[in-house]
C-alpha cells in the first residue's frame, strides 16, 4: 500500500510544551524503593539513588515528573517525608495496602529530580488533606525563608526554595476508590480554596484540577462541568487520565485505541469551552493528561500479592512490542492536540507500569515502550503541524474504521520530524512525504521499531530484543513505529 503524508508549513497546530513529555513516580510498588532509590545498590550515589536508573531516565528525556501520587497522595502527610530519616514514621499505606517507610520524601525527590534533569510536578493531598495543608506545602517548598515552614526546609538542608511551578490539586477525586473521595461539588469547592491559598503562598505557580479518572466513569462530563463551575478562574489546567490494554487479544482493535484518547480530549475541550462561554470568561482552560499508558498485564498477578509489605512488586507490566506501537499512537495523538494539551505524564517511570525496569539489587533495562517515548521526546519538540495521511483504512474492532497509518509532523528548529505508526498487520507502506513550504528536504535519519513477533518483550537477560534500527527512508514496515528526520533549506 501507499501512505502519502501531507503537512504544510502554513498550518501549524501549535507549540509543543516540553511538559508533554512528562512522567510520573508514585510511592507505589517498587517505583521509589528498589526503583529510583536503593542505598547499597552497586550503582547507588551518596544519597542512595541508583545511577543506572538515573542514566536511563536522562536518556529518555523527561522534563517533569509528577509526584508522590496517584492514589497514594490522598492519604499522604507530606511532613512524614522531611527531616531526620531515622525519625520518620513507618505507616500503613492504605491506597496500595503496603508499608511506607518514608525514607524518601519531598526533599529527597526534589534532589533526585535535579539529578534527572527534571522538574517536580507536585500533587497535594485533597483526599484526607485540607486546603491549609496544601498551602503549607507550597510555603515549605517555595517560600524563600523567614517563616517557620520555609526555615524548616532550610534547616533540612535546602537553603534555596525548590521553585516548584506545577501543582496537582489532588488525584482522581471522582473515583469511589480514592481515599477521601468527594462529590463534584465538594471537590470543586476544595480545589477552589486550595488553589487560592496555594497561589497566595506563591503567585507564580500553576495548578491542575482533577477531571474524571477516565472517560468511562458514570460521572464523566457532569464532573468536569460541576468542578469547573466552582473553580474555573482559580485553576489553570484540567486533568485527564486513561489506560489501555489488549484484554481480548485483538491486536487490530488494540492498535486503534488512540481514537478513544482523541475523543476523550475533544470532549473535555468542548466541556471546558462550554463552561468558559457560560462564565463569559476570557480564560482558556488547558489540559493536563497526567496519567496515560498501557496497563493490564499485571492485573491478575497483583491480586496474589500479600498486603503490608515494603515495596511489593505491584503493577509490574512487562510490555510487548505491540504495546510500544500503541504508546507510539498515543504519543502522536497527544501531539495532535498540542494546542490544548500542555502537560502529559507517561504513568509511570520506573517498575510500576513503566518504560524502565529494575531488579532490586541487580540490573536496570529499557522496556519496549521506552523507545517511541525516547524518540518523540528527543525529536518531536517545537511546532506540531496539521498532518493528513492518505492511505487505506482497516477495521479496528470497536473503534471502527481507521487509517492504517497514524502520523504527525513536527517542525523542530531547522528540522522536520515525522513520527508514524503503520498499524497494518499485513502490509508494508510505501512512504510518499508531501511536505510543503520548507523548501528542499534532506533525509537525515529513518529509525524504526519493528519486530516480527508482536508479543516480543525486553528482559534483564535479553534487554535489546526490541530496539530501534535503521530504516530505508522509503518504507513503513507492517506493524512498525517510525521516526523520520529531514533537514529543510527555507
Ligand atoms: O498509576 C497508577 C494509579 O492509576 C494511580 O495511583 C491512580 O491515580 C490511577 O488510578
Boltz pocket constraint, residues with backbone or C-beta under 6 A from the ligand:
constraints:
  - pocket:
      binder: B
      contacts: [[A, 26], [A, 69], [A, 70], [A, 71], [A, 72], [A, 171], [A, 172], [A, 213], [A, 291], [A, 347], [A, 348]]
      max_distance: 6.0
